[in-house]
């Protein structure tokens, strides 16, 4: 994406900023952490520092003394949107808040430690995955899922956490364990009792982005199968968010460079004259960041691979 295109996206985002400094998914909607964090990142990258600082202030208002960040200021528990706040705290220089949030994310409890051996055996028999593997759920102390696990791995890697960190290694094991045998991932289980569940482009793109961020090579069985599935998906219609995450994922695998370029060109064509993507602020910020080529969403330490 050219600087002018990023500036156009940043203009759409800046014009849509709420009085509290945050953003909803659409203009005029309630401010939430995920769109606010991505929009603040896009403005930071798009040379709109004052608006980015106002976005950061909104995110800071969402953090609790425990370090947790949830969906907004009233959320006292914390949840999956914290991945986006971690990215924003890192990029916008809120070092103490970043440190406390990272510690909270790494200490996150899912449901895996609460399952008995009998529970784990029954889940393995019925749904064919290992429920003892620790990952991240949508909220703490609930079952881990592919999408939040992938998002937290991405954010942790981008903000400098080593791929050898035990929680990241466990998250990668969960992603590998839960892939759909025919290729790709869905948001949760590979099976529902007697039949295989379908993979989705969005979940597959996120899983591959996390694997790539942690240095998993495309020759790895899970990555190879997922890349094949994603390539087939990209031959048809996919959502804007799935396309953006696909571009990010494909950038991690050198053998898929041509597919990444094609997907990026396709994504860039979706930008409206007002700078937005489908009028969705999260998608606009995500697409702008992915297409800009800037390192905001890429692993911080490529040498750790």
Secondary structure, DSSP 8 states (H G I E B T S, - for coil): --HHHHHHHHHHHHHT--TTS-B-SBTTS--BHHHHHHHHHHHHHTT-HHHHHHHHHHHHHHB-TTS-B-SSTT-SS-BTTHHHHHHHHHHTT-HHHHHHHHHHHHT---SGGG--HHHHHHHHHHH-S-TTS----SBTTS---HHHHHHHHHHHHHTT--TTSHHHHHHHHHHHHT--TTSSB-SS-SEETTEE---BHHHHHHHHHHHHHTT--TTSHHHHHHHHHHHHHHTS---HHHHHHHHHHHTT-GGGHHHHHHHHHHHHTT--TTS-BTTBHHHHHHHHHHHH--GGGS-S-GGG-
